[in-house]
Every structure is written in C-alpha cells, then in structure tokens.
C-alpha cells in the first residue's frame, strides 16, 4: 500500500499547480485547509455509514476517496507519507514491547477516557458535518 500512497502523494504534488478548471485536485488544494478537512470528514463518515450497513463494495470505494482526501490534506500541511510511515513504525515498536505497554497503556487508556468524558461526541454524522460548517 505504501507504494500506492507514495504515488498518489506525488500525483497530488504535481497537480498542485495545475489548472483548477480542469483539475479537481488543484481546485481542492486552492480551496483551503478548512474545505479539505471537511471533505476528509465527509468521506470518513461515508465509510462508517457504509460499513454499518454492511455494504462492502461501498466501503472499498469510499475508503479510496478517504485516502485521496487524506493525502490532499497531507500535501497542504507539508506532511509526507514517509513521515506517517515512520510514526506508524514507532507505534508498532511500542505495541510490540510488553514492558512499554505495561508502563504506558493504562495511562493512555485513562487519559483517553478522561478526554472523552470531557468532550461530548456529536450525536450523529449530520451533527459532525454541521459542527464543521457544512
């Protein structure tokens, strides 16, 4: 998968200076991070809805859209796939270390529970979109 994401990243970078009239990517990159983040959230919600309905084919299609929009946001933010893979490798090492997990996992779980109880989650996908200014 990393090769596919790397190629997508390069294609998004190449399209960055393209004509917005003919390039969806150029148009999206010029629309600003807020719009890019909104598109990413919309695609994530679509994946969740399709998964909950058991629509496997739609999950595949919407996941591709989700990855595309994520990479567009990465380009806008100056993030490279290599940086993300490096972070994933770091986390993989942490998960593989029983000593590290014994030491840090209970703290992480308590912190996650605490932050969830302080910030109420939106009641629905529509609420999430509305709160993002959709």
C-alpha positions as CSV (number, residue, x, y, z in Angstrom):
1,X,0.0,0.0,0.0
2,X,2.8,2.4,0.8
3,X,3.8,2.5,-2.9
4,X,0.3,3.4,-3.9
5,X,0.1,6.2,-1.3
6,X,3.5,7.4,-2.3
7,X,2.4,7.6,-6.0
8,X,-0.8,9.3,-5.0
9,X,1.2,11.8,-2.9
10,X,3.5,12.6,-5.9
11,X,0.5,13.0,-8.2
12,X,-1.2,15.4,-5.8
13,X,2.0,17.4,-5.5
14,X,2.2,17.5,-9.3
15,X,-1.4,18.7,-9.6
16,X,-0.9,21.4,-7.0
17,X,0.0,24.0,-9.6
18,X,-2.5,22.7,-12.2
19,X,-5.4,24.4,-13.7
20,X,-8.3,24.4,-11.2
21,X,-10.8,24.4,-14.1
22,X,-9.5,21.0,-15.2
23,X,-8.1,19.5,-12.0
24,X,-10.2,18.5,-9.1
25,X,-7.0,18.2,-7.0
26,X,-5.8,21.7,-7.9
27,X,-9.2,23.1,-7.1
28,X,-9.3,21.3,-3.7
29,X,-5.8,22.4,-2.8
30,X,-6.7,26.0,-3.5
31,X,-10.0,25.8,-1.5
32,X,-8.1,26.0,1.8
33,X,-7.5,23.6,4.6
34,X,-10.9,24.0,6.1
35,X,-12.6,22.7,3.0
36,X,-10.0,19.9,2.7
37,X,-10.7,18.9,6.3
38,X,-14.4,19.0,5.7
39,X,-14.1,16.7,2.6
40,X,-11.9,14.3,4.6
41,X,-14.5,14.2,7.4
42,X,-17.3,13.6,4.9
43,X,-15.5,10.7,3.3
44,X,-14.7,9.2,6.8
45,X,-18.4,9.4,7.7
46,X,-19.4,7.8,4.4
47,X,-17.0,4.9,5.1
48,X,-18.6,4.4,8.6
49,X,-22.1,4.5,7.3
50,X,-21.4,2.0,4.5
51,X,-19.6,-0.3,7.0
52,X,-22.5,-0.1,9.4
53,X,-24.9,-1.0,6.6
54,X,-22.6,-3.9,5.6
55,X,-22.0,-2.5,2.1
56,X,-18.5,-3.9,1.5
57,X,-18.1,-2.6,-2.1
58,X,-19.1,0.9,-1.0
59,X,-16.6,0.7,1.9
60,X,-13.9,0.0,-0.6
61,X,-14.9,2.8,-2.9
62,X,-15.3,5.3,-0.1
63,X,-12.0,4.2,1.6
64,X,-10.2,5.1,-1.7
65,X,-11.9,8.6,-1.5
66,X,-10.9,8.9,2.1
67,X,-7.2,8.1,1.4
68,X,-7.2,10.6,-1.6
69,X,-8.6,13.4,0.6
70,X,-6.2,12.5,3.4
71,X,-3.2,12.7,1.0
72,X,-4.5,16.1,-0.3
73,X,-4.6,17.4,3.3
74,X,-1.1,16.0,3.9
75,X,0.2,17.9,0.9
76,X,-1.4,21.1,2.1
77,X,0.1,20.6,5.6
78,X,3.5,19.7,4.2
79,X,3.3,16.1,5.5
80,X,4.9,13.3,3.6
81,X,3.9,9.6,3.6
82,X,7.4,8.8,4.8
83,X,6.8,10.8,8.0
84,X,3.5,8.9,8.6
85,X,5.1,5.5,8.0
86,X,7.9,6.5,10.4
87,X,5.3,7.3,13.1
88,X,3.4,4.1,12.4
89,X,6.7,2.1,12.8
90,X,7.3,3.9,16.1
91,X,3.9,2.9,17.3
92,X,4.3,-0.7,16.1
93,X,7.5,-0.9,18.1
94,X,5.6,0.4,21.2
95,X,2.9,-2.2,20.7
96,X,5.4,-5.0,20.3
97,X,7.1,-4.1,23.6
98,X,5.2,-5.7,26.5
99,X,7.2,-3.7,29.0
100,X,6.4,-0.4,27.3
101,X,2.7,-1.3,27.1
102,X,2.6,-2.3,30.8
103,X,4.1,1.0,31.6
104,X,2.1,3.3,29.3
105,X,-1.1,1.6,28.2
106,X,-3.0,2.1,31.5
107,X,-2.1,5.8,31.5
108,X,-3.2,6.2,27.8
109,X,-6.5,4.4,28.5
110,X,-7.2,6.6,31.5
111,X,-6.3,9.8,29.5
112,X,-8.5,8.7,26.6
113,X,-11.4,8.0,28.9
114,X,-11.0,11.3,30.6
115,X,-10.8,13.3,27.4
116,X,-13.9,11.5,26.0
117,X,-15.9,12.3,29.1
118,X,-15.0,16.0,29.0
119,X,-15.8,16.5,25.3
120,X,-19.2,15.1,24.3
121,X,-19.1,13.5,20.9
122,X,-21.6,14.6,18.2
123,X,-24.8,12.6,18.3
124,X,-24.7,11.7,14.6
125,X,-22.8,12.1,11.3
126,X,-25.1,15.0,10.4
127,X,-24.1,16.7,13.7
128,X,-20.4,16.2,12.9
129,X,-20.8,17.8,9.5
130,X,-22.9,20.6,10.8
131,X,-20.3,21.4,13.5
132,X,-17.6,21.5,10.8
133,X,-19.5,24.2,9.0
134,X,-21.0,22.0,6.3
